[in-house]
Amino acid sequence: MEFEKAKETFIQTWGTLGSEWGINRTMAQVHALLLIAPEPLSTDDVMEQLRVSRGNANMNLRDLINWNLAERVIKAGDRKEYFRAEKDIWEIARRIAKERKRREIEPLKDVLKELRKVKGDKKDAGVKQFTETVEGLGDFVDKMDKSMDYLLKADEHWFFGTLLKAFK
C-alpha cells in the first residue's frame, strides 16, 4: 500500500474507532493526523489535509487539548499556533481512561449514591426491584472505578503481565 493511501486509511479507521469510543469522528481524525505527523501541524495544515473548515479544525484541536491528547507548540518567529499529539500509545490510553472516568464514571457514581437513598416501603415489589437494581449497578460501577484506578496507576509491563496471567 502506498504511503498516502495508508495514511488516509489510518485516519479514517481512527475516526471510526473514535466514534465507537464516544468522541466525534472528526476529533478522532484530527488526533490520528497529529499522531502520525513527524512535526507539529498548524490549524491550516489540519484544514488542508482533512478538508475541514477552520471552525471545525479549531473546535476539535481545542477538544483534543481538553482531553490532554494534544498540546500547543510555539515555533520561534512564527505567529501561527502548532499542535502535536502525545505519541506514546500507552500514555494515550491512560489519558483517555482518565478523562472517561472523570466524565462518565464519577458522575454516575454520584447519581447512584443519591439513588441508593430512595425512600419507600421495602416490601413494595417496585421499590424492592429498584433498590436491588441500583445496588447491583452501584457495586458494578464501584468495581469498574477501582479497576480504572489500577489501570491509571499501572505501568505498561505490569498491566500486560497481569492481563496475560489472567488468561492462563
C-alpha positions in Angstrom: 0.0 0.0 0.0 1.3 3.4 -0.9 2.0 5.9 1.9 -0.7 8.3 1.1 -3.3 5.5 0.9 -2.1 4.0 4.1 -2.2 7.5 5.8 -5.8 8.0 4.6 -6.8 4.5 5.8 -5.3 5.1 9.2 -7.0 8.5 9.6 -10.4 7.1 8.5 -10.1 4.0 10.7 -9.1 6.0 13.8 -12.0 8.3 13.1 -14.4 5.3 13.0 -12.9 3.9 16.2 -13.2 7.3 17.9 -16.9 7.5 17.2 -17.3 3.9 18.7 -15.5 5.2 21.8 -17.8 8.1 22.2 -15.9 11.0 20.6 -16.8 12.6 17.3 -15.3 11.2 14.2 -13.6 14.5 13.1 -11.9 14.9 16.5 -10.5 11.3 16.2 -9.4 12.0 12.6 -7.5 15.2 13.8 -6.0 13.1 16.5 -4.9 10.5 14.0 -3.3 13.1 11.8 -1.4 14.6 14.7 -0.3 11.1 15.8 1.4 10.3 12.5 2.7 13.8 11.8 6.5 13.9 12.2 6.3 17.6 13.1 3.6 19.8 14.8 0.8 20.9 12.5 -0.9 24.2 12.2 -4.7 24.7 12.0 -4.2 25.4 8.3 -2.4 22.1 7.9 -5.2 20.2 9.6 -7.8 22.0 7.5 -6.0 21.2 4.2 -5.2 17.6 5.0 -8.6 16.7 6.4 -10.6 19.1 4.2 -12.5 20.6 7.1 -13.5 24.1 7.9 -11.4 26.4 10.2 -14.1 26.3 12.8 -14.2 22.5 12.8 -10.4 22.3 13.0 -10.2 24.8 15.8 -13.0 23.2 17.8 -11.5 19.7 17.5 -8.0 20.8 18.3 -9.3 22.6 21.4 -11.2 19.4 22.4 -8.0 17.3 22.0 -6.2 19.8 24.2 -9.0 19.5 26.8 -8.7 15.7 26.7 -4.9 16.1 27.2 -4.2 14.3 23.9 -2.6 17.2 22.2 -0.7 20.3 23.1 0.0 23.7 21.5 3.5 24.3 20.3 5.1 27.7 19.6 7.7 27.9 16.8 10.1 30.7 17.2 9.5 33.5 14.7 6.1 32.1 13.6 2.8 33.6 14.7 0.8 30.5 13.9 -0.1 28.0 16.6 1.0 24.5 16.0 -0.2 21.3 17.6 1.3 17.9 18.4 -0.2 14.8 19.9 1.2 12.5 22.5 2.9 9.7 20.6 3.1 7.0 23.4 0.1 4.8 22.8 0.1 3.5 26.5 0.1 7.2 27.7 -2.8 8.0 25.2 -4.8 5.0 26.6 -4.2 6.2 30.2 -5.2 9.8 29.3 -8.4 8.6 27.6 -9.2 6.3 30.5 -8.7 9.2 33.0 -10.9 11.6 31.0 -13.7 9.0 30.6 -13.5 8.2 34.3 -13.9 11.9 35.1 -16.7 12.5 32.5 -18.7 9.2 32.9 -17.9 7.1 35.9 -17.6 9.8 38.6 -21.0 11.5 37.7 -22.7 8.1 37.5 -21.3 7.2 41.0 -22.7 10.5 42.3 -26.2 9.8 40.9 -26.2 6.2 42.2 -25.1 7.4 45.6 -28.3 9.6 45.7 -30.5 6.8 44.3 -29.3 4.4 47.0 -31.1 6.7 49.5 -34.5 6.0 47.9 -37.4 6.2 50.4 -40.3 3.8 50.2 -41.8 0.6 51.5 -39.1 -2.1 51.1 -41.9 -4.7 50.9 -43.3 -3.0 47.7 -42.2 -5.0 44.7 -41.4 -1.9 42.7 -39.3 -0.3 45.5 -37.6 -3.6 46.1 -36.7 -4.2 42.5 -35.5 -0.6 42.1 -33.3 -0.9 45.2 -31.8 -4.2 44.1 -31.0 -2.8 40.6 -29.4 0.4 41.9 -27.4 -1.6 44.4 -26.2 -4.0 41.8 -25.3 -1.3 39.4 -23.6 0.7 42.1 -21.5 -2.3 43.1 -20.5 -2.9 39.4 -19.6 0.8 38.9 -17.5 0.8 42.1 -15.6 -2.2 40.9 -15.2 -0.6 37.4 -13.9 2.6 39.1 -11.3 0.6 41.1 -10.2 -1.2 38.0 -9.8 2.0 36.2 -7.7 3.4 39.1 -5.4 0.3 38.8 -5.1 0.9 35.1 -4.2 4.6 35.6 -1.6 3.7 38.2 -0.1 0.7 36.4 2.8 0.8 34.1 2.6 -1.0 30.8 4.7 -4.0 31.6 2.9 -4.7 34.9 -0.6 -4.3 33.3 0.0 -6.6 30.3 1.8 -9.2 32.5 -1.2 -9.3 34.9 -3.6 -9.5 32.0 -1.7 -12.4 30.4 -1.7 -14.3 33.7 -5.5 -13.8 34.0 -6.0 -15.5 30.6 -3.8 -18.6 31.5 
